Amino acid sequence: MSSSGDTALRTQAAPSPLSAMPQVVDHIAVARLYGEPLFALPQDLYIPPDALEVFLEAFEGPLDLLLYLIRKQNFNILDIPMAGVTRQYLVYVDEIRVRNLELAAEYLLMAAMLIEIKSRMLLPPKRAAEGEEAEDPRAALVRRLLEYEQMKLAAARLNNVPQFGRDFLKAQVLVEQSLQPRFPDVNALDLQEAWRDILKRARLVQHHKITREELSVREHMSIVLRHLQGRKFIEFEKLFDPARGVPVLVVTFIALLELAKETLIEITQAEAFAPIYVRLAYSPT
């Protein structure tokens, strides 16, 4: 009896670990508090009301909100009922102003504009020129709404276009290189451009070599005498060869002066500005 009683006491004192856990699905913690698992919410847990607020519509600005109210009620944008739209607009602005005054500033400015337009519609219209209709106080607002709607629709169409990184990714395939390298094809235009670049660089490093040509006055004196042999006279200009360059012309002229100095030739002219002739000096036999 004592042994069975001891066994029963031991069984009650050492419950299984699973039976000690709270009755939760799959024994999964609903939260963690300071790193420790929390299997059930505390009974005295206080949740502030603001923590459970849910905004079903998110607007990008006053025009977006105003356009939403008009389209939601199926109003004609060219004939906006200002009283109903302004009333709904102010309800939303009041909700924003209570929670975030800085965010509500732009919406309050639009609300003031709506009230101004409504007040102007209640006043008698201004007189317009003959044949012209009085301007509708809602005209400027309607133009802004139509432009905003066009931009919003265009942005939506652009957003529907598949974007890299969001809707698709580039396929990357690793291709092993073959043993035989494959070189890229070269176009004829590429070769021409490369050749032009080489010519440009060659002009920048161009060398100019100056050589000294040795000319003998005595040699050219003999050449002149050979030209004059067997002729009575020869024109002065025909003794010079311009194709051989200026240095040869200069040496030939010096050779003529030396021959004239040594009285081996005669340089004559019939009259002023007449052609000059050269002949061998006359020597009596």
C-alpha positions in Angstrom: 0.0 0.0 0.0 2.7 2.4 0.9 4.6 1.7 -2.3 1.5 2.3 -4.4 0.7 5.5 -2.5 4.2 6.7 -3.0 3.9 6.0 -6.6 0.7 8.0 -6.8 2.2 11.0 -5.0 5.2 11.0 -7.2 2.9 10.9 -10.3 1.0 14.0 -9.0 4.1 15.9 -8.1 5.8 15.5 -11.4 3.4 16.4 -14.2 4.5 16.2 -17.8 5.9 19.3 -19.5 3.2 19.4 -22.1 0.4 19.4 -19.6 2.0 22.4 -17.8 1.8 24.6 -20.9 -1.3 26.7 -21.5 -4.0 25.3 -23.8 -3.0 27.1 -27.0 -2.9 25.8 -30.6 0.3 23.8 -31.2 1.8 25.6 -28.2 2.9 28.6 -30.3 3.5 31.9 -28.5 1.2 34.7 -29.5 3.9 37.3 -28.7 7.3 37.8 -27.0 7.8 40.0 -24.0 11.4 41.0 -23.2 12.5 37.9 -25.2 10.3 35.5 -23.3 7.4 33.7 -25.1 3.9 34.8 -24.2 1.3 32.1 -24.7 -1.8 34.1 -23.7 -2.7 37.8 -23.5 -2.8 39.3 -20.0 -6.2 40.0 -18.5 -5.2 43.6 -17.5 -3.8 44.6 -20.9 -4.7 48.1 -21.9 -4.9 49.0 -25.6 -5.3 52.7 -26.5 -8.2 53.4 -28.9 -5.9 55.1 -31.4 -3.9 52.0 -31.8 -6.8 50.2 -33.5 -7.8 52.9 -36.0 -7.9 51.9 -39.6 -8.0 54.3 -42.5 -9.6 52.6 -45.5 -8.8 55.4 -48.0 -5.4 57.1 -48.3 -5.2 60.3 -50.3 -2.2 62.0 -51.8 -3.4 65.6 -51.3 -6.4 67.9 -51.2 -7.1 67.5 -55.0 -7.0 63.7 -54.6 -9.6 63.8 -51.8 -11.8 66.2 -53.7 -11.7 64.1 -56.8 -12.5 61.0 -54.8 -15.6 62.6 -53.3 -16.9 63.8 -56.7 -16.3 60.4 -58.4 -17.8 58.5 -55.4 -21.1 60.4 -55.6 -21.1 60.3 -59.5 -21.2 64.1 -59.6 -20.6 65.9 -62.9 -17.1 67.4 -62.6 -18.2 70.4 -64.8 -21.2 71.0 -62.5 -20.0 70.3 -58.9 -22.7 70.7 -56.1 -20.5 72.7 -53.9 -22.6 72.4 -50.7 -22.6 68.6 -50.6 -19.0 68.2 -51.6 -17.8 70.9 -49.1 -19.8 69.2 -46.3 -18.2 65.8 -47.0 -14.8 67.4 -47.4 -15.0 69.1 -44.0 -15.9 65.9 -42.3 -12.7 64.2 -43.5 -10.7 67.3 -42.6 -12.0 67.3 -39.1 -10.9 63.7 -38.7 -7.4 64.6 -39.9 -7.1 67.8 -37.8 -7.8 66.0 -34.5 -4.8 63.6 -35.1 -2.4 65.5 -37.3 -2.7 69.3 -37.5 0.4 69.6 -39.7 -1.0 67.2 -42.3 -4.4 68.9 -42.2 -3.0 72.4 -43.1 -3.1 71.8 -46.9 -6.6 70.3 -46.6 -7.8 73.3 -44.6 -6.6 75.6 -47.4 -8.6 73.6 -49.9 -11.6 73.7 -47.6 -11.3 77.5 -47.4 -11.2 77.7 -51.1 -14.4 75.5 -51.4 -16.2 77.8 -49.0 -15.1 80.9 -50.9 -16.3 79.4 -54.2 -19.7 78.5 -52.5 -20.0 82.1 -51.2 -19.2 83.6 -54.6 -21.9 81.4 -56.2 -24.4 82.8 -53.7 -23.6 86.4 -54.8 -25.0 87.9 -58.0 -22.7 87.2 -60.9 -20.5 90.0 -62.2 -21.5 91.8 -65.3 -19.6 90.5 -68.4 -19.1 92.1 -71.8 -21.8 91.9 -74.3 -21.9 88.5 -76.0 -19.8 86.8 -73.2 -21.0 84.7 -70.4 -20.2 85.4 -66.8 -17.3 83.3 -65.5 -18.3 80.4 -63.3 -16.5 80.6 -59.9 -15.9 76.8 -60.1 -14.1 77.1 -63.5 -10.5 77.4 -62.0 -11.1 74.5 -59.7 -12.6 72.3 -62.4 -9.5 72.9 -64.6 -7.2 71.9 -61.8 -9.2 68.8 -61.1 -9.3 67.7 -64.8 -5.5 68.3 -65.1 -4.9 66.3 -61.9 -7.1 63.5 -63.1 -5.2 63.2 -66.3 -1.9 63.1 -64.5 -3.2 60.5 -62.1 -4.5 58.3 -64.9 -1.2 58.6 -66.8 0.7 57.7 -63.6 -1.5 54.6 -63.2 -0.8 53.5 -66.8 2.9 53.9 -66.2 2.6 52.0 -63.0 1.0 49.1 -64.8 3.9 48.8 -67.2 6.2 45.9 -66.1 9.1 47.2 -64.1 12.5 45.6 -63.7 13.0 44.4 -60.1 9.3 44.6 -59.3 7.5 42.5 -62.0 10.4 40.7 -63.7 14.1 40.0 -63.3 16.8 39.5 -65.8 17.7 35.9 -66.4 21.4 35.2 -65.6 22.9 32.1 -67.2 26.5 31.1 -66.6 28.0 29.9 -69.9 31.4 28.3 -69.8 33.9 29.6 -72.3 34.9 27.3 -75.1 38.5 26.2 -75.5 38.8 28.2 -78.8 38.4 31.9 -78.1 35.9 33.7 -80.3 37.0 37.2 -81.2 34.4 39.9 -81.9 33.8 40.9 -85.5 35.4 44.2 -86.7 33.5 46.5 -88.9 35.2 48.4 -91.8 34.1 51.7 -90.3 35.9 50.8 -87.0 39.1 50.2 -89.0 38.8 53.5 -90.7 38.4 55.3 -87.4 41.4 53.4 -85.9 43.5 54.4 -88.9 42.5 58.1 -88.6 43.6 58.0 -84.9 47.0 56.6 -85.9 47.5 59.3 -88.5 46.6 62.0 -85.9 49.1 60.6 -83.5 51.8 60.3 -86.2 51.4 64.0 -87.1 52.0 65.0 -83.5 55.3 63.1 -83.3 56.5 64.0 -86.8 60.3 64.6 -87.2 61.8 67.1 -89.7 65.3 66.3 -90.8 67.5 69.1 -92.2 70.4 68.0 -94.4 73.2 70.3 -95.7 73.8 70.1 -99.5 77.4 71.0 -100.5 77.5 73.0 -103.7 80.7 74.0 -105.5 81.0 77.4 -107.2 83.9 76.1 -109.4 81.7 73.2 -110.5 78.9 75.5 -111.5 81.4 77.8 -113.3 82.3 74.8 -115.5 78.7 74.0 -116.1 78.0 77.6 -117.3 81.1 77.5 -119.6 79.8 74.2 -121.1 76.4 75.8 -121.8 78.1 78.8 -123.6 80.5 76.7 -125.7 79.5 76.6 -129.3 76.9 79.4 -128.9 77.3 83.1 -129.8 75.2 84.1 -126.8 72.5 82.8 -124.4 69.8 84.6 -122.5 70.6 85.2 -118.8 67.5 83.5 -117.5 68.1 80.3 -119.4 71.3 79.6 -117.4 69.1 79.0 -114.3 67.0 75.9 -113.5 64.3 76.8 -110.9 63.4 73.1 -110.5 66.7 72.5 -108.7 65.9 74.8 -105.9 67.0 78.2 -104.5 70.5 77.0 -103.3 71.4 76.0 -106.8 70.2 79.2 -108.2 72.2 81.2 -105.8 75.4 79.2 -106.5 74.9 79.6 -110.2 74.5 83.4 -109.9 77.7 83.5 -107.8 79.4 81.4 -110.5 78.4 83.9 -113.2 79.8 86.8 -111.1 83.1 84.9 -110.7 83.3 84.2 -114.5 82.6 87.9 -115.2 85.3 88.9 -112.7 87.8 86.7 -114.3 86.8 88.1 -117.7 85.8 84.6 -119.0 82.3 85.7 -120.0 80.6 88.9 -121.1 77.3 90.1 -119.9 75.7 92.5 -122.4 72.4 94.4 -122.8 71.4 96.3 -126.0 69.4 99.0 -124.2 67.8 99.7 -120.9 65.2 97.1 -119.9 66.2 94.9 -122.8 67.0 91.2 -122.3 70.4 90.4 -120.8 72.6 88.1 -122.7 75.7 86.1 -121.7 78.5 85.0 -124.0 82.0 83.8 -123.8 84.6 86.5 -123.7 86.1 87.4 -127.1 89.8 86.5 -127.3 91.6 87.5 -130.5 93.5 84.7 -132.2 
